[in-house]
Amino acid sequence: MTGADFAIDVGFDVRSDAGAGDPDTTSATLRRYHQLLWSKPLPDGTPFTLDTSSRRRYLHHASRRGEFFLASDTCVPTYRSWTQMASIIEQCSTRELDEFQRLNHTIGGILVFPGERRPGAQTLNQARGFARAIGDRLDLTLECIRRSYAGEANPLDRTLAAYWDFFELFESFEGYVDFFLLQDLVADDGSVQFLRNFDGFDASPLPRDMEDYREYRARSMAFLAARNRRIAAWDATRIRSADS
């Protein structure tokens, strides 16, 4: 099946073909979606072709711009299994949690980052999850990326610096956002649209009570739905271009 014959289903729950494993590593459909979405020209025109022919390399690119090994990451957490959030999560209905969790396992809730370990640094996937200032949140990760492009300090700057050759591919924060179809998390002035009120990186990234969690959930689900619509529109254009 060629790329032109394969449409991305933005409603597909990537857990459904992951077996007993983590969809970020075991869902064949998700891997194919990533390959189709991100195999496209970089801002300088270089084709960013991603290869999936090796089981040991999830997504691999090699060109004059460098060699990169990318990994998938579900990046808008529901916090359903976080012990720190248990007292809040237990107040949610199963339906609320299931709806959120299903949406964050569609392609709109998933991104790729460099996946190979580099000397002296965690991978970005690891750093996002372990950094107390980030709490695995995509919006806070994106704010760190924005600050790094602007030369500003941030909680992930050491990790981002270790992989900066990857981020240089996109030339600017705007280029990165446009490439990965993250426009629905960025305002017209280039600032990040946070998924809960942002009081700086010294504050906890986790919702503090049920009202706060429901607001985070609502904003997150609105973003996920919007990004899915954007991905579907992009994919329709890809298919039309391939057929013409």
N, C-alpha and C positions, 0 to 999 in steps of 0.2 A: 504494500500500500504506500503510495507516494504521499508527501506532505499535502499536496493539493486535494487528495482524496480523503484526508483525515481532518475533520473539523473538531475543534476544541469544545467540549461540552462543559460550560462553566457551572453547571449544576451537579457535575459528577463528584461524588464523595470518594476521595482517594483511599479511604479505608476499605472500600468494597473489594478491591483487588490486591490488598496488601497481605492477605493471609493472616498469620498471627504476628507479623512483623510491624515495624515502624513504616508507615507509608512513605516517609521521606527517603527510605532506602529500598523498600520492597514493592512499591506500586509501579508496575510497568507503564500504566497509563500516565501517571504523574511525570515519570521520566520523559516520556514521549512529548507531553505537553510542554515541559521545560525546553526540550530540544527545539520544538517548533517556534516557541515564543521568542527565545533569546538567540537563535541562529539568524542574525540579521546584521546589516552594516553598522559599524561603530560611527560616531560622529565624524571621523576623518575619512570614512568610506571603506575602511578595511572590513572585509567580511568576518564576522565573529561566529565562525562555524563551530558547532558543538558536536562532538563525536560520542556515540554511545556503544561502540562496537566491543568495548572491553567491559566485562563484568566488574573488574577491579577499579574502573574509572567511571564514576557516575556520569559526569559530563566533562569532556576534555577539549581544550582548544590549544592549538599551536599555530603561530604565525610570526611574522616579523615583529608584531607587537608583544610577543612573549608567549609563555606556556602557562596555562591555568587549569586547575582541577576544581570544578565547582560542585558544591553539595546543596541539597534541598533543605529548606527549613520552614516548618509551619510557624508563622511569625506573629500571629495575633492571639495570645493566650486567653483561654477561658478561665484559667486558674482553678478549674474543677478539682484537680488532684493536688493542689498546693496546700500543704499542712498549715502554712501561715494564714491561709484564707478560709480555713475550714468553718469557722464560726459564722462567716458570711455566706459561704456556699450552701451550708445546710439550711439556710432560710429560703433558698431558691427552689422553685418547683423543678421537677425532672424535665418537664416540657421546656422551660426556659433554658436550662442547661443543654438539653439535647439540640434545640434549635441553634443555639450559639455554636455548639461544638460541630454540628453538621456543616454550618456555613464556613467555619474556619478551616474545614478540611476540603473545601473547594479550592480551585486554582487561585482565586482571588486572595486567599489567606496564606499563600505560600510563595517563597522567594528563593533565590539562589545566592550563595556567597562563596568565596574561596574556601575550599574544604581541606586542603593539605596543611599539615602542621609545619610551621616555620620556626626557626631557632628563636627561643626566648619568648614565644608568644602563643597564646591560645588561639584557636580558630575564632572567627567572629561569632559563629553559632554558639560556641562554648562561652565566650565572653558575655554575650547578650543574656544568657541564662544565669550566669554566676554573678554578674555585677549587680550589687545591691541597688545602685542608682537607676538601673535599667529595667529589671524585673521581666526580662524577655520581651518587652514591648517593642513593636515595630516603630511606633511614632517616636519614641525616645532614641531608638537606634538611628532613625533617620535624622533626628536633630543632631546627634553626634557626627554623622556623616556630613551634614550641612556645615557644622562648625569646623570640621577638619578641612573641607574645601576652602573655608574662609580663613584658615590658619589660626583657629581659636581652640583653646584647651577644652577638653570634654572627657567624660569618664571612659570612653573607649579609644582615646587617641593613641595609646600605645599599640593596641591591637590593629587599629586602622593603619597606623604607620607601617606595620609589618607587612601589610597587604596593599600598600598604596599604589603599587604598579597596576593592580587591578582597577582601582578607582580612577587612575589617570587615563584609562581607556576612554572614559566618558567626558573628559575635559573640564567639566564643571558640575556643580550640584544640579543645575537644571538639566544638563545632559544625562546625568545618572537617573534622575526622576523620570525623564521622558523615555529613556531606554527601557526601564523596568515597569513602565505604566503605573507609576505611583502618584500621578497628578492629583488624585482625589484626596491625598493626604497633605497637600501643599496649597497654600493660599496664593492669590494672584501676585502678591508682593514677594513671594518666594519663602515665606515663613511656614514652618510646619504647623499643621492643624492637629492639635493634640487630642488624644482619645479620652482624656480626663483633664481637669484643670491643672496647669503646669505651674508649680511654684519653685522651679529650679531643681537641680540635681541633688541638692541636700535633702529634699523631702522624699518620703517613701514613694516609690512608683505604684504601690498596690492600693486599690480602693480601700478606704478606711471604714466604710459601713455599707449597709444594704443600699441606701439611696445612691451613694457614690458608685457602687458596683453596677447598679442598673443603668446609671448614666454612661458608665464606661461600656457596658454591653450594648446599649443603644447606638452610641457613636461608632463602636467597632463594627457592628452589624451593618450600619449604614455605609461605612467605608468598604466593607467586604462586598456588599451588593453593588456599589458603584464601580469598584475595580473589576468585578466580574463583567459588568456591562461594557466597560472600556476594553477588556480583553476580548470579549465576544465581537465587538465592533472591529478591533484590530485584526482578529482572525478572519472575519468576513472579507476584509480588504485583502488580506494575504491570499485567500483562496481565489478571489476574483482576479488578482494579478497573475496568479499561476495559471489560470484558465485562459487568459487573454493572449 
